[in-house]
Amino acid sequence: MNSIIDRITRIAQEYPDKICYHNGNVQATYQQLDQQSDKVASFIQAKNLPQKSPIFVFGGQQFEMLALFLGAIKAGHAYIPVDDGSDPQRIQQINMVAKPSLVLNWSDKSNFGIDTTICEQDQLKEVLSADHKDYDKTRSVGPDDNFYIIFTSGTTGTPKGVQISTNNLLDFVDWVDKTYHYNSDTKVMLQAPFSFDLSVFSIYPGLTNGATLEVLDKHTAKNLPLLQQAILNLQATTWISTPSFFEMCMFFREFNAETLPQLNKFIFCGEELTHVTAEKLLKRFPNAELFNTYGPTENTVAITSIQITPQNLPQFDRLPIGYLKSNMEHHLANVEEKDGERVGELVVSGPDVSKGYLNNPVQTDKAFETINGKKFYHTGDMVSEDDNGLLFYKGRTDFQIKMHGYRIELEEVDSLLTNLVEVKQSCTVPLYNSKKQVNKIIAHVVLDDKYKHLEPKELNKQIKAELKQNTMDYMIPNVFKFVDQLPISKNGKIDRKALIGEVNA
Ligand code: AMP
């Protein structure tokens, strides 16, 4: 039997009535998850699909999606989670790259414009409500076989399918167990869409420990009154999200330890956690543990972690991303000296590194490199490292620009801006001229409420003057645009690429 499935099955046998999924009025038990995924597995196996061919699973964040994922694994097929908010072009591109043998469609959408066999929701409902059927456990997904394939959310080019094996996932689950101690009393928030691997931070460490997944779905997250209700009634003990999603929830004044005394752990991943956000969190939840974690999908969710405390927070203007998992190797590539620090691209190797992109040897060769028989992944993230191995994120290699000969890290400019009292959030982007050279840098700034009444001209002067005190002139944005909010991608991260497109349209 697949080892992840084995752990979940044992929980289902020991605690059949334990709730594994809770979303508003909907809840489901471990026994239901186990039995429903058995039925899905037997249904899939009866189709005699090509061995190990991936299965496309389309839908939202419903309980049945989890039964479909586990059913695919039990049957012997990796699943590709695709969010039902995806546009037809993305669905067609993923289909073309992955060549799945089947689509399980848990949505009311149809007509995907693809020629792969589709099982529609009605048919799947029949499968789930039929009598229990067993499946052939010897055919389940093996240790080195793909468990899931998540397609990157790049806004340009063809999406790349990151292949994550059972062993990759097991390594991640074991690390989460050791680092965050999930157990059967844990109620872990599940907010990220299933097509974003941040959701894996909740799903598999949660299900293999008998925890309850407290789901905050996108329908709720998009509707402010619903979100407020969900946040203030949240039963989760562990919060997992991007910092941007947390910032959005900070809008509700009652979102604090008094309202939610059981919420005692916050784990962030997916984008930079700013000093300001961490400070605000520790004020609202003074007894909570706060962790900053970092990782690309290609390394199975997260590979570094550090607890940010009231004691260590004042030491850092820009927060560290943490220490690398102890079973990983790393080095920095293309190192340059910057402000007395060595900064280079983080290159990592270890049991959680993906085997590469599905059916895409060209992109795989670009990002993965074998050194002395070990596979290394080039993260595209610049970092520095202190003497104890603590890593500091310095920006994406692709968000580094040159203007008038100076190299500027856009994320560093944002970090400087968010350290100012006036600025709540910031996203700086380049404006290109007709020769494709950067002409100006434009900061999109969300103001702190206390400063919203000020005139833009006055603010402009004030912010520039403050930046001047500890920033090189060339790094000061030429233009400040004061906006109510920043665009957020489907994965809940600040969408810098969308703003670059908008500014240069
Ligand atoms: P994804 O593969 O979509 O999960 O995105 C991974 C990328 O998000 C990383 O390569 C980083 O650029 C960024 N990222 C993830 N976590 C952090 C973090 N804690 N701080 C800064 N950037 C992060």
Boltz pocket constraint, residues with backbone or C-beta under 6 A from the ligand:
constraints:
  - pocket:
      binder: B
      contacts: [[A, 197], [A, 268], [A, 269], [A, 270], [A, 271], [A, 272], [A, 273], [A, 292], [A, 293], [A, 294], [A, 295], [A, 296], [A, 297], [A, 298], [A, 301], [A, 321], [A, 379], [A, 380], [A, 381], [A, 393], [A, 396]]
      max_distance: 6.0
